[in-house]
Amino acid sequence: MLNQRIDIITAQPPLIMTIPNSSWHLIVKIERLSGQCVIDCIKEENEQITSYQQTLTEEPFHVAENIWELSYGVEIMTLQHRSLSAHPAIQLWQKWKRLSP
């Protein structure tokens, strides 16, 4: 049991949002606009990095250190955990950081 709930806005990117039976989203920025969480994500297609934005339709619920959940098994967690060191999102994050101004 957690002693305190942490607002996802305080989380430091990179974050990864995993969706059961679907692809993952690499979150590079998260902010609250008009009371809703808005996430900026990146993906790579045909060796090109593109960005897109999503509005979360619900408030992420803090369930463990650096892990938040949404309904239907969707999780948002830090990518800086050693268990994710081989995840393809790490390479995308590193590439994006090199190419970002």
Summary of the structure (lengths in Angstrom):
residues: 101
radius of gyration: 13.5
end to end distance: 40.9
largest distance: 44.5
contacts: 240
relative contact order: 0.23
helix: 21%
strand: 42%
